[in-house]
């Protein structure tokens, strides 16, 4: 009876944590969408294009922050408290330096002011460094605090931009305010993440969760640069493969087809990101090689994807009308395929995070191979239509999910 009550209590806590993280994710996305919505009303077309381009570059530059978060969360779940200050500062500094060095090239190539690109480099430091505290909270499974930290980070990243737009500042002024608020929230993130938990999750959990063997020499208790680089490469690969079809559509299709594909890709991204809270919650368990947690997470993501695909099949016309308007209703029949592509990539993302968390070699390799295959198929085989590019993306997502599932669930040698 006591065990049942403990299980029920744990389930309720996990459910509350999941709801809190989902709320924080929703708020983050809402603030991110508020920037272009306000920008379209407050800025000229030229200024809006400049700000949107800078924010797209910021999303790419933030990849090391996500990699840092994943690496710290996985390491902390296995080994407990480790001093990551130096490594986090090095990661943020290196990323900022690289972005600043690229500024003189990016400014003329993308028709941006040098001030805007230098501000982009400065904001990158805060965004990447924040990954340290998010990773600590995630690895300790302090998910309620993690949801608070995610909300604070979102306010820092986008709050200044929103204020700048409301004050009718230009792109430089908006990004300056966004950079300032990004730095201002860092002490608050550090406060939320403390005090650090000293006991590793592997020592707290009961039961045979670590089913995967470790290396002969035992696990390295110090988080290293190569581990962070591996996580960053995997994060970058996930970003690239999820946007590759949209970029191909932009290159291969006429303007109307490219616009239609962009509208449909909203369904893809919705089906991709909707279940990501499951991956975030389960990653500490994945770091311990918990096969049951992996199977449960995969089942939840597949169930979520099935619901979204079914909904898009029933209400595809409504979805396209809401996202793009009446001009794109002729693509409503493709709505389930767009959603299915995103749902399969959600599976791929969870399994790649599993490979990163468990220290698999070259975890991003299947994604880079899949991306190359997608590009080759779209350029050489597929018809130059929305359906042609979409079919390539769907097949790529399905094959990649199948390969990663085989790698995750294949029998281990005794």
N, C-alpha and C positions, 0 to 999 in steps of 0.2 A: 504493500500500500504506500509506504514511504517513497519507494522508487517511482511509483506511478505519479505520486504528487510532485516529486522532483522533476520528472519528465514533463508533466503538464506545465509546471512553473517555467522550466527552461523553454518550452515551446511558446508560451505567452511572451516571455522576454524577447525571444528571437523574432516573434511576430511584431512586437512593438518596435524593436530595432529596425526591422525591415520597413515598417510603415514610416518611421522617422527618416531613414535614409532615402526612401522613395520621395517623401515630401521635400527633402533637401535637394534631391536631383531635379525634381519638378521646378522648384524655385530657381535653381541654377539655369535651367533651360529657359524659363520665363524671362529672366534677366538678360540672357544672351539674345533672345529673340526681340526683346524690347529695344535693343540698340539699333538694329536696322529699321525697325518700325518707326521709331522716333527720328532716326536719321533721314528717312525718306520724306519726312514732313518738315524737318528743320534745316536740312542742308541742300545745297545745290547738287545737281547730278554729278558734277565733277568732284565735289568734296565728298559726297556719299561714296563714290567709287573709290576714292583714295582711302577713306576710313575702312571700308569693307575689305579692301586689299590688305591693309595693315593688320586688321583683325584676323584675316585668313593666315597671314604670316605668323601672327602671334599663336594661333592654334598649332601650327607646325612646330614653332619654337618651344611650345609647352610640352612636347612629347617627352623630353628627358625628365620632366617633373613626374609624369605618370609612370615612367620606368623606374624612377627613384622610389616612388610610393610602393610599387609592386615588389621591388627587391627588398625594401625595408620590411614590409608587411610579412613576406614569406620568411625572411631570416629571423624576424622577431618571434614569429609563431613557433619556430623550431628551437631557438636558442635563448629567447628572452632578451633582456635589456642589453643593448650594444651601443656604444657611443658612436653616433653617425654624424656628429657635427662637422667634422673635417671633410668627410666624404660628400655630405650634402652641399657644403660651401664650395668645394671643388667642382661639383657637378653644375651648380648654378653659375659659378664664375666662368667655367669653360663655355657653357652654352651662351652666356651673355657676351663673352669675348668673341665667339664665333659669329654671333648675330651682328655685333658691332663692326667686325671686320668685313662682313658682307654688305654693310650699309652703303658704302660708296658704289657698289655694283647694283644693289637692288634699287636704289633711288632713281637712277636714270632709266633702268630697264623697265621698271613698273610705273614710271612717271610719278614718283613720290618725292616729297621734300626730304632733304637729308635730316632735318630736325625730326620728322616723323619716324624715320627708320632708326635713328639713335634713341628716341623715346621707346620704340619697340624693344630695342636691346635692353634698356633699363628695366622695363616692365617684365621682361623675361626672367630676370634674376629673382624677383619676388615670387613669380608663378612657379618656377622650378623649385625654389627653396621650400615653398609650402608643401611640396610632396613629402618632405621628411616627416612632418607632424601628422599628415594624413596616413602615411604608412605606419607610423607608430601606433596610432589609434586602431587602424584596421588590423594590424598584426596581433594586438592585445584583445581584439574583439570588443572594444569599447565603442559599440556602434552608435549609441545615443550621443556620446560626445563627438563621434565622427560626423554624425549628421549636423551637429552644431558647427563643427569646424568647416564642413562643406558649405554651409550657409554663409558663414563669415567670409570664407574665401570668395564665394560668388559675389557677395556685396563689395569686397575689395576689388575684384577684377572688373566688375561691370557697373558698380555704383557710381564711381567717378565719371565714367563715360556717359551714363544717363544724366547726371547732374550737368555735365558739360553741354549736352545736347539741349537740355531744358533752358540753359542760360545762353543758348545760341552761339556757343563757341565753335570755332572751326575744328577740323580734324586734329590739328596740333594741340589746341587747347583741351579738347576732349580727352586725347590720349595722355596729356600731361596730368590732368585730374585723375584719370584712371591709374596712372603709374603711382601717384601719391597715395591714393587710397589702397592700392595693392601693397605698398610698403607699410602703411599704417596698421594694417590688420595682422602683420606678422607676429608682433608681441602677443596679440590676443590668441592667435593659433598656438603659440608656444605655451601659453597659460592653459588653454583647453587640454593640451596633450599631456600636461603634468598633473600629478606625479606619475612617473613612469612605473610600469609594472615590472618587477624584477624577476618574476618566475615565468619561464617559458610555457607556452600553452601545452607543449608536449608533456610537461611534467604535471600539469593540472588535470588534463583529461584522463579519464579512466578508460580502460579497454584497449584492445589491440588496434590502434588507429594507424600506426606507422607500418604499413605492410610492405612498402618498397624498401629494398636494401640500400644502405648508404655505401659510400666508397670504402675501400679497405682501410684507408687511413683515418676514417671517421670524418664527420662534417667539420668544415672550417667555421669556427665560432666568430670570426671577424668578417664583417661584410666588406667585400672588396670592390674596386672599380670595375673589373671585368664582369662581376655579377650585375652591377647596375647597367653596364653597357649592353649586356645580354637582354635585360628587361626593356631597355630603351629601344633596341633593335626590334624586339617583338611588338612593342607598342607602335613603332613607326610602320612595321609591316601590316598591322591591323588597320591603321589609318589609310595606308596606300591602297590595300585591296578593297576596302569598303568604298573608296571614291574613284577607283580606276574606271568603272563602267560609266560613271557620269562624265569623266574627262574624255573617255573615248567617244561618248555620244556627242560631246561638244565638238570634237575633231571630225567625226565621220558623217554626222547627220546634217541636213540643212537646218536653218534657223528654227523653223517650226517644229521639226522633229527633236532637236536639241532641247527646245523649251518644253515640249511634251514630256521628254524623258526626265527633265529636271523636276517637273511636277510629280511624276510617278515615283521619283527617288525619295520624295518625302515619306511615302508609305514604306519604302525600304528602310530608311533611317528610323522610322517609328518602330518597326518590327525588330530592328537591330538593337535599339537602345532601351526599349521597354523592359526587357528582362535582365538588364545588366546589374540591377540591384542584387540578383541571385548570385552572380559571379563575385560581386564585392563582398557579400556576406560569407560565402563559402571558401574564399581564398585561403584564410588561415588553416582551415581543415585540409584543403588540398596540399598545403605545404607539408603536412604530416603524412601524406600518402593515404588519406582516408578514402578508400574506394567506395564505401557506402555514400559518403557525402557527395562524391563526384557523380555517382549514379543518380542520387536524388536531385542534385542540381540540374543535371542533364534532362531528367524527366520534367522538372518544372519549366525549364526553358523551352523544351519541345511542346509542352502543353500550352504555354503562353503563345508560342508561334502558331500552333494549330488554331487557337481561338482567333488570333489576328488575321490569319489567312482566310478563315471562314467568314469573319466579319467583312473583310474586303471583298469577298465573293458576293456577299449579300448586298453590301452598301457601297460597291465600287463607284457607282455613278455619283452618289452623294459625296464620297471622299474627294473625287476629282473636282466636283463643283465647288467644294469648300476650299480646296487648296489652290486650284488654278482658274476656276470659273468655267463658264459654259463652253469656251473655245476648246477645251481639252476633254470633253465628254466622250469623244470618239475612242479614247484610250481606256475607258472605264472597264472594258473586258479584260485588260491586262493587269488590273489591280491585284488579283490574287498572286500573280507571278512576281510583281514587285514586292509584295509582302512576304512571299515565300523566300525570295532571295535574302531579305533582311533577317528572317527567322533562322535561316541556315547559317548566315554569318554570325548570329548570336551564339549558336552552338560552337562555331569555329572559335570565337573569341574566348568562350569559357574554357575550351580545351587547350588553347594556346596559353592562357593564364595558368592552367594546370601544369603544363610542361615547364613554364618558367618557375612556378612555385616549387616544383619537385626537383629542380636542377637538371632537367633533361638537356642533352647537348643539342645545340643549334635549334632551339624551339621555334624560331621564325622561319626556318628553311622551307617548310611546306607552303607557307604563305607567299614567299618570293617566287617559288616555282609556279604556284597557282596564278600569281599575277602575270608572270611571263606567258603562261599558257593562255590566259584570258586575252592579253594584248595580241598575241599571235592569232588566235581564233577570230577575234573581232576584225583584225586587219586583213587576214588572208582567206577566211572561210565564210564568215557570216554575211548575210545581205545587209546593205547599208540602210537599215530601217530600225525603228524603235524596237520592234519585235526581235530583230536579228541581234542587236546588242544585248537586249534583255535576256535572250536565250543563252547567250555566252555567259553572262553573269550568273544566271541561275544554275547552269551546269557546273560552272567553276565552284560556286558555293557548295553544291551538293557533293562534288568529288572531294573537295577539301575537307568538308565535314566528315565524309566517310573515311578518308585516310587518317585524320586525327583521331577519330573514334577507334579505329583499329589499333593505332599506336597507344592509346590510353588504356584499352581493355584487353589487349593481347596478353596471354598467360606469361607470367614471368618465370624465368628459369630458376629452378631450385638450387 
